[in-house]
Amino acid sequence: MKGGHTTLSKKKKDKVVLEVIGGNAESVTGSCTKITTNDHVYLFELGMIQDGHTPLETYKLNAKLLQKIKPQEIDYIIIGHNHLDHIGLIPALYARGKCNAKIIVPQKSTRILKEMWLDCAYINQKDVEVINLKDRNYEAFYNEDIVMKTLDYVTEIQSDEIVKISDELSVRYRNAGHILLSKQAEVYINGGSHTRKILFTSDLGNLAIQDSKVFVEKFEPITTANIVIGECTYSQRDRKEITKKTLELDMQKIKSAIEQYCVDNKKRVLIPTFSLDRMPYILWILYSLFGKNEHFDVPVLVDSPLANRLLDCYSSILEGEQKEKFDEMMSWKNIRRIITPEDSKAAIADKGAKIVCSSSGMLTAGRSIKWSQSLLPRENDLIMFIGYAGEDTLAYKIKHEKEQKTININGKPIKNKAQILDLHSFSSHMQRKDLINYYKGINCDKIYLVHSDKSKVEFKQDLEQAISDCLKSTRVVAVNKGTKISI
């Protein structure tokens, strides 16, 4: 009996269960994986689900995700990178007053994390105000005070070193190449007689454009793990491949469009731009194209409070050659940073030649919507889209409804006359072919695919074939909401 008891105790001690409880189980946003051992409960990320067709639907999806988590049970939260669909719901745990989890982040991440959470709190509050106009009584997930409280639980750790987080778990961060400070996390769990290694990729960077993303660390492949929780956001078979050649062609399109609309015709070009990562990247592209031209006098407006704060974060975070290039770009005489609402209104009222980089990229919130209202009725102005837009966004409607005489913006019909340029080479996500090449090269037992829709089933089949061609036996699993992983 005594021997049997010892065997059961050891088996219990070694138990580790993973459950993908976020939206990333069956979609591309809302990253969250729960890791349960006999001693602790961990979360790998807790991001906002951004898939709702309306603000109310999105709110309910996120509230439902939060209901799956008991804040008092969470001991540690590990973050891969600072996009809101990976970190946006974390302060909501502390808003409920019962969470004392330590938050592990890559070194130097806290300043950006703070700005993203503060902006998320502001937007969530505005969304709730709109929702509550219909006699409802919803509350924002958290506010600025909660953000400041949550930051007290953040601990930065060095990359490229195995750092002990708890008595049973250690983490090593390695570059993901997605955005500045984005990391893959090698999670080592000590189970008594042996250690198991879980690789969480978070989001992986686009290898085709990484040489042009001078403010992002280069992707580092990882070759071994017991299991991999791997993103496959761009896993569709029919997705057009981004290459260095397509990037060069799109950059030429940008140059030609700005020369035509701004230089020759003295008109405006709006580039709806995500604040984190995309804004400094687009500014670098513009600087690379026009910065050495002494005769180029078109102002480049950065009109986004969040983007301007993040640019200040970049200035304090970057080092060495990256810092030199960033400072050189930001000292370009053409860049003008718009801060106050009054200055933004004045800039919009001025119909002279200018390039406007304004958030958000999908025209879901922010000052880019006001700019769209100003440019859309003017047939000689141009709106230049650089990146994906969800089907329920204003950006999608503008891209795909050119036959419509008007487009509804905030309940008001706006004449639909502006010229549109839609470019596709600037995604920060790893492309399908590179995902397959990376994953088939990892020596592991199983790969669990997350961050994708139904296309990940096709991707699973193709990845399995590629693995088989390498004479390997790694199993591939397309995760769904019911998937539980015991290791």
N, C-alpha and C positions, 0 to 999 in steps of 0.2 A: 504493500500500500504506500509505503513511504517513497519507494522508487517511482511509483506511478504519479504520486503527487508532484515530485520534482520534475518529471517530464512535462506535465501539464503546465506547471508554473513557467518553465522555460519557453514552452510554445507560446504562452500568453505574453511573455515579455517581448518576444520577437515580433509581435503583430504590428503591422503598419498598413493602414487602409487609406487610399486616395479616392476622392470623389470630386469630379468636376461639377460644381454646383452653380456656376455662373452661366451667363448667356453664351459664353464661348463653347458650351457643350454642343450647341446646334446652330450657332450664328457666329458673327465676327466681333461682337462687342460684349462687354461685361465679364472680363476675365476674372475667374475665381476658382481655385482648387483647394479643397480642404484636405489636410493631412492629419490623420489621427493615429497616435501611438498610445501605448498604455500610460504614458507619463504626461503627454502634452497634446494640445491641438494647435495646429499651425494653419495659416492661410497663405497660399501663394497668390498675391494680388487680390484686390477687390475693386473691380472697375465698374463704371456705370454702363448699363445697357442703353444703347442709343438707337434701338430698332423700332421704336413705337411710331405709329402713323400720326399721332397727335401728342401734344405735351402731356395730356392726361393718361394716355396709354403708356407712354414712356415712364411716367411717374409710377404707375401701377406695376409695371414690370420690375422696376428697381425696388419698390416696396416689397414685392413678392420674394425677390432675391434676399433682401435683408431679413425676412421672416425665417429663412432657412438657417440663420446664424444666431447663436446665443452669445452675445458679446462677452459675458463673464467667463465663457469657456475658452475663449481664444487667448493663447499665451504669446504667440509671435505671428507677425505678418511680414512676409518677405516681398519686396517690390523689385520688378525687373526694369521698368522704365516709367516715365512720368506722363504718358498720355492718359486722358481721363477715363478711357474705357479699360484702363488697368489699375487706376488708383482713386477714381472719383468718389467711391462710396465709403472709403475707409473712415473719414471723420464721422459718418453716420453712426458707427458703432459706439464712438465716444459720446455722441449726443444723447445716447440712451443712458449714460451715467454709470454703466456697469463694466466698462471695458478698461483693462489695464495692460493690454497687449503691447509688447515692445515691437516697434516697426523698424525693419532692417532695410536700408537703402544703400545704393552705391555712393562712394565718397563724392562729395561736392553736390549731391542731388538736392539737398534740403531747400536751398533758395528757390529753385524751380518748382519743387513740390509745393512750397508755400503759395507761390503765385497761382499755380493751377488750382489748388483747393479754394483759395479766396475767390477766384473768378467763377469757379463752379458753384460756390455758395451764393454768389450774387445772381447768377443766371437761374439757379434753381428757385430762388426766392421770387424772381420775376415771373418764372413759369407758373409757380403756385398762385401768385396774385391773379394771373390770367385765368387759371383753372377755377379759382374761387369766385370769379365773377358770375358763375352759373350756380350760385347759392350752395356751394360746397364748402367744406371746412378742412381742407388739406393743409398740412404743415410742411415747411421746407425741411429737407433731410438734416441740414445743419446750417449754422451761421458763422460769421467771422470769429466770434468768441470761441466756438467749438474748434475751429481751425487752429487757433492759437494754442488751445489746450492740447489738441492732438499732436502738434509739433513737439511738445515736451516728451513724447514717447518715441521720437525718431532717433535712431542710432545709425550713423554712417560707418561703413566698413570698406577697407581697402580692396581693390580688385586684384585678381591674379594670385591671391593667397587664400589658403583654406583657413577660415575664421570660425572658431567655435562659438555658436550662438546659445546653445543650451547644453545640458549634460549629455544629450544624445544626438544632437544635430549640429552640423557644420555647413558652411556655405562658401563656395568660391565663385566670384563673379568673373565672367569672361565677356569680351566685347561682342555685342550683337550686330553692330553696324547700322542700326535702325534710325536712331536719333542721337543727339549728344547724351552721353552717359547711359545709353541703353545697354543692358546686360542680359546675357544668358546666366542662369543660376544652376551651378552644380551643387545639389543638395545631398549631403552625406548623412545617412541615418545609421547610428550605431545600434545594432540589435543584439548585443551581447556577444554571441559567437562570431558574428560577421557584420560587415558594414555594407549597406546598400546605397547605390548612387542613383539619384533621379536627376535627369537633365530637364529643366524647364527652359524652353527657348525664349519665352515671352514673344516679342515680335522681332523678326530677323530682317536685316537690311537688304536693299536692292543692290546686288553686286554690279549690275550694269552701269549704275550711276555713282558708285561709291567714290571714284576718283574726283568727281565734280563736287562732292559734298565735303568740303574742306574743313567743316566744323564738326564732323562726326568721326569717331574712332573707327578704324577698319575692322570688319568682321573677322572673328577668330573661330575657325571650326574646332569642334570638340569631337574626339574620336571614340570615346568609350563611356558607357553607362550601363546600368542594369535595365532601366526603362527610360524612355524619352516622352515627355509631354510636349509635342511639337506643333507649332502653328502652321496652318496651310491656307492663309487668307486668300491668296491668289492661286487656287488649285484648279480652276476651271480649264478643261481641255481646250476650249475654243478662245481662251483669252489671248489677245495679241501680245506677242513677246516684245519686251523692251530690250533694246540693245544699245551699244554705244553709238551705232549709226543712227538709230531712231532718235536718240538724245541729241545728237549733232543737228539733225534735220529740224527738230523742234526748236532748238536754240536759234537756228537761222530764221525760223518763222517768227520767233519773238523779235529778233533784230529787225526783220523786214516790216513787221506790223508797227513797231514803234517808230521806225523811220517814216513810214507812210502816214500814220495817223497823227503822231505828235510833232515830228520835225517838219514834214512837208505841208500837212493840212492844219497844223496848230490845234488839234483836237485832243480829247482825253482818252486814256486807256485805263480801265479798271482791272486789277488782278485780285480777285477774292482770294485771301491767303490765310491759311491756318497760322496761328500765332507761334506755336511751338514747333521749331525745326523748319517749317516751310518758309516762314518769313525771312530768317537770315539766309536760307538757301536761295530764295528768289532775289534777294538783294545782292547776293554774291554773283548770281548769273547776270543781273543788270550791270553790275560794276565791271564784270569781266567783258561784257559786250561794249560798254560805252565809257567806262571810267578813264581810259587813256586818251579819249577824244576831247581835246580842249575846246572844240567848237560845239560839243553837245551840251546844251544849256536847259534841257527839259528837267523840271523838278521831279524828284521821286519822293512821293509822300508816304510816310508810314503812319497810317491813321488807325490806330488800335491801342487803347490803354494797356491791355495785357501784353501785346507784342512789344511795346516800348519798354515795359518793365522786364520782360524776358530778355530783351537785347541788353539791358543793364546786367542781368544775371550772367549772360554769356560773357560779357566783358570782364566780369570778376572771376569766372570759372576757367576760361581758356588760358592756356600757357604756351610758351614757345612759339613755333611757327604758326600755329593756329591763331594765337593771340595777335601776332604781327599782322596776319592777313585780315583778321576781324577789325582791328584798329584802323588799318589802311582803308578798308571798305567804309567804315563808319565816319571817317574823316573826309570822304568824298563830298565835294561842295554841293552836289545835286540833291543829296538826301536831306529831307526836312521831316522832322518828327512832330506830328500833330498830337498834342496832349489833351487840351481842354475841349469840352463840347462846343464852346463858342468858336474856337479856332477851326474845328471840324466843319461847323456850319458855314463859316466864311470860306473855307476851301471848296466846299461843295457849290457855293454860290458863284465862285469864280469859274467861268467856262473856258478859261485859257488852257493851253497845252500843258499836260501833266500826266505822269504815271502814278496811279494810286494803288498802293498795296494796303488792303484793309481786311480785317477779320469780320466774320468767319469765312472759311473757304467754301462752305456749302450754302452760304447766305441764310443760315438758320438764326443768327443773332448778330449783334454788334453793328458797327458803323457801316459795314459793307452794304447793308440793306438800304440805308439812306443814299449811299452812292449809286446803288442800282436804280433807285427811284429817279435819280437825277440823269443818269446816262441812258436808261432804257428808251425814253421817248425821242432820243436824238440819233438820227440815222447815220451821222458822221462820227459818232463816238464808238468805241470798241470795248466790249467786255471779254477779257481773256481768261478762260478757265484752265487751271493747271491742277488736275487731280479729279478723283472720284467724287460723285455727288449722289446721295441716296435718293430714291424715287419720290420721297415725300418732301424734298427740299425745294426751296425757291431756285437754287442753282440748276437743279434737274429740269424744272419747268422752263426756265429761260433757254437752256440748251436744246430742249426737245419740242418746244411749242412755237417754232418760228412762224407757223401758219396762223397762229392766234394774233388777232389785232391788238388785244390787251392782255396783260397778265396781272392777276390780283396780288397786291402786296399790302399786307396789314389791312385788308378789307377795302382797299381802294384800287380801282382798275387803272393801270398804267399803260400807256401806249407802248407797243412792242416793236420798236424800230431800230434799235442799236444793232451794230454788227457783232457777230459772235465768233470767237476763235476758241476751239476746244482741243487742248493738247494732252497727251497721255503718257509722256515719257518720264514723269517726275515722281512717280510713286516711291515711297520709302520702304515698301515691302519687298521681300525676296520673291523673285519670279519662280514660276512653276518648275521649270527645268533645273534651276539651281537648288530648289528645295529637294527635288528627287536626288540630285547628285550629292547633296549634303547628307540627307538621311540615310541613303544606302551605304554611305561610307562610315557610319557610326556602328561600332561593334556593341550590340545590345541585344537583350532578349525580346523586347516589345517596344513598338512605337505607337503611342496613342495620339491621334490627330484631333486638334481642337482649332477654334477660330476659323470656322468655315461653315457654309450651308450644305445643302445636299451634294454639292460638287465634291465634297471630301470622300464620298463613296467611290467615285471614279478615280480620284487621286489615290486612294488606298489600293485599288486594283493595279494601277500603273506602278506605284511604288513597290508593291509586292513582286511584280514582274521584274523590276529593275534589281531588287534584292536577290531574287532567284537567279538572275543572270550573273550575279556576282558569287554564286554558289554559297549563299548565306541562308540561314533559316529564321531570321528575325521575323516575328509576327507583327502585323500592322492592324490596328483597331481604329475604326471610325467612331469616335466618342458620341454618345447621346446622353440625354438627361438621366438615364438610369444606370450609367456606367459606374461601377465601383471597381477599384483596382487594389488587390491585396498582394503585398510583396514581403 
